[in-house]
């Protein structure tokens, strides 16, 4: 009797050890933030590719995302484009699949005006050496604006708090914190869209989808699902918000229909967006080459 009981316990433990794999599920890791909005549909109803369910996991920080990629613990990763290029240059060979988010950054201020003479005025920026900082400097240079740049606040959340507390008058801020700030303070206005590149693209290719090479044979199916996922978020913003709040990806009230619109969510596979991505990375290299690991990624990044 004791032997039989021990055998049953051993059988139970063995079966528990195999259950997390869920029969070869396709693991998707999405960085918490605007990127996660594009995958709300997948979080609610996981699609299946050739009998393999897609499982979405939200990652809380770029460092944790890097660790997941280094360990090979994901099949698909969604993260900033410059981080994807940097990791590729460091030897983490997850090829680029496409771009789902084309911009979340805006210049805001307490006065709605056309900026002409900004010499001596302070502009608060977050993320020194990263995309927000680089695109801000590029915009200012292109429009001949001469703000004094201040990096005291290191995150978009801190920028929002500074604006609402009256400590900041003009700043660069990203979604969803932009919408939260506008909702809480009617004196704040959007002064400029920093995500505009040209009329042929939705914006700057700021977000990357990386896929393990083994998924290449499922490219057509996966591209179709990615397109549908992004379309779901933009066409059903209220439903997407409900899902993201229910899954505790965002706190209640953080997202609005306008915040989703301002994230410029639209999926383009790398075959269609390669030039836009290369132009964006060349821009990053011009201002901050070390953000890419010191060089542009080679052709293998786009395969």
N, C-alpha and C positions, 0 to 999 in steps of 0.2 A: 504494500500500500504506500509506504514512504517513498519507494523507488518510483512508483507510478506518479506520485505527486511531484517529485523533483523533475521528472521528465516533462510533465505538463508546464511547470514553471519555466524550464529551459526553452521549451517550444514557444512559450509566450514572449519571453525576452528576445528571442531570435526574430520573431515576427515583428516586434516593436522596432527593432534595429533597422529593418528594411523599409518601414512604412514612409519615412520622410521623402524618399525618392519619388513616390507617387508615379511609378512606372515611367521613368524617363521624362519628367516634366521639363519644359523649356523655362529656365529661370531668367527673369527680367529684373534688373536692379535699376531703380530710378531715384535720382537725387531729390530729396525733399525740396520743394520750391516750384517755380513755374513749370519745370519739365514734367512734374507729376500730373499737372492738369491735363496734359495731352494723353494720359493713360487712365483717366477716370473710368472709361468704358470697360477697359480690361480688368480693372479692380472689381467692378460690379459683376461682370459676366465674363469669365475667363474663356477666350477662344481656344480652339483645338486645331493643331496642325498635324495631319496624318496620324491621328490618334494620340498625339502628345499635348497635354494641357499646358497653357501658359500660366505661370505663377509670377505675380508682380510683388516685389519687395521694395519698400521705400527705405532709402539709405539717408542717414541724417547729416553726413558731412562729406566733403571731398576726400578727406583722409581715409575715411572708412570705405568709400567707393574705390579708392586706389588699392586698399588692402584686399578687397573682394576680387579685383581684377588680377592682382599679382598672384593670388592663391588659385585663380581659375574657378572661383565659386559662383560664377554667373555665365550665362550664355549670351545675354544681351545687356548692355549697360547704356544708360542715358546720363550724360554729364556735360559740363562746359566744353566747347570745341577746343579751346586752348589747352585744357587738361588732357583731352584725348590725344592731341598732337604731341604734347609733352611726354605722356606715358608711352606712346608709340616710339618716340625717339630714345626712350630709356630701355627699349627692348620688349615692351609688353605688346605683342603683336595681335591686337584685336583690330581687324580692318574696319574702316568707316563704312557705315551702311547708308546714312542719310542725315537730314536735319529736320527736326520737328518744331523748333521754336526760334523765331527770327528777331526777337527783341523785347526787352522789358524795361529799358532804361529811359528816364525822362528828366529834364531840367525843370525844377519847380521853384516858385518864389511867392512871396506875399503880395507882390504887385503885378498885375497883368499888364505887361508893357513889352514893347519891342526893344530888345537890348541893343544899344549902339555903343555908348561909352561906358565900359565896365571897369576901367582902370581904377585900381584901389579897392574895388568891391570884392568881398570874400565869397568864394564858392566852395561849399563843403562836398567832399567826395569820399566814397568808401571803397575799399578793396585796392589799395595801392599796388600797382604793378599787374593788376588783373583787368579783365574786360571792362568793367565800369570806368576805371581810371583811364585806360587807353582810349576808349571811345569818346570819353569826355574831352581829353586833350586833343583828339583828332577833330572833334566838332568845333572846339574853340579856335583851333588853328585855321580851319576852313572858313570860319565866319569872322576871323580877325577880332576876337573878343579877348580881353586881357584881365581876366579875374585873377585874384590872389587865391591860390588853391590851398585848401585846408583839409588835412587828413586825420583830424582828431578823432572823428567817429569812424569806427572800422567796419560797421555793417549797415545794411539798409534799415534794419530795425532801429539801430541807434540814431541814424539820420532822422527817421520818422519821429522818434521821441524828442529829438532836438528841435525839430520844426514845431511840434505841438506845444513844447514848453517855451517857445519864443526865443530859444538860444540860437537858432539858425534862421536866416532870412532867405537865402538862396542855396539850393543844393541839388545834387543828382541823387535820385532814388529809384529803386526798381519795384516792380509789382511782386507781391500784392500789397506791399507797404505804401505804395503811392496811393492806391484807392482808399486805403484805411485813413491816410492823412487827409485826403481831399474830403472824405465823408465827415471827419471830425472837426475840420477847420475850413470854413467857407471862404476865408481870406486867401487860401492857397490856390495857385493856378499853375497849370502846365505851361511852361514858357517855350519848351522845345522838345522834339522827339529826336533822341540821339541814335535811333536804330535805323534811320533811313540810309540806304546805300544808293540805289538807283531804281528807275521805274521797272526794270526787268526782274527784280526780286522783291520779296515781302519785306526784307530788311537785311541785317547782317546775320550770317550763319553762326549764331552764338552757341548753339547746342548740338551735340553729336549723339548719334546712335551707333554704338559699336556692337558687332556681332562676332561670335566665334566662327572661325572658318568652316566648321562642320555644318553650319546652317545654310551655306551657300546654295545647296541643292534645293532648298525651300524658299529661295529668294522671291519668286513671284507670289507665292502665298503670303509670305511675311510682309512684303511691300504693300499688298492689298489690305492686310489687317492693320498695318501702321497708318495707312491713309484713312481707313475707316475710323480708327481710334482718334486721330486728330480732328477729323470732321465731326465726330460725336461731340467733342468738347466745345467746338465753336458753334455748332448748330443747336445744341441743347445745353446752354450754359447753366441754367437753373438746375437741371438734372445732374449735370457734372458736379456742381457745387454741393448738392445734397449728398452725392456719393463720397466726395472727398472729405466732407465734414463727418459723415457717418463712419468712414474708415479712419478718422482722426489724423488725416494727413494735414488738414488745416483746421484751425479752431473756428467755431461758428462766428460768422460775421467778417472773416478775413477776406473772403473772395466776393466779388460782384461780377455782374455781367460785363461791366466796363473793364474790369481788371483782366478778364479773360480775353476780351477784344484787344487790349493793349499789349498782350503777350505775343501777338502775331504768330499764332499756332497754325502751321500748315506743313504737312509732310512732303518733302522732296527727297527722293532717293539720290544717292551720290551720282548716278549717271546723269541726272538733270541738274544737279546743284554743284558739281565739281568746280566750275569756274568761280562761282560765288564764294565757295568755301576757300579756294586758293587765294582769291582777292582779300578775303577777310584775314587769313593767316599771314599774308604778305604785309597787311596793315599792322597786325600785331608785331611782326618781326621788325618793322620799321621803328616802332616806338619802344618795344620791350622784348628783344630777342630771347632773353633768358626765360620768358614765360612759356616758350615753346621748347625749351631744352637746348637753346642756342642755335637752332636751325629749323628750316622748314622740313616737314616730313617728306620722305621720298614717295615714289609712285605706288609702292606697296601699301601705303596708308589708304589708298582709294580703291583697292581691289576687294 
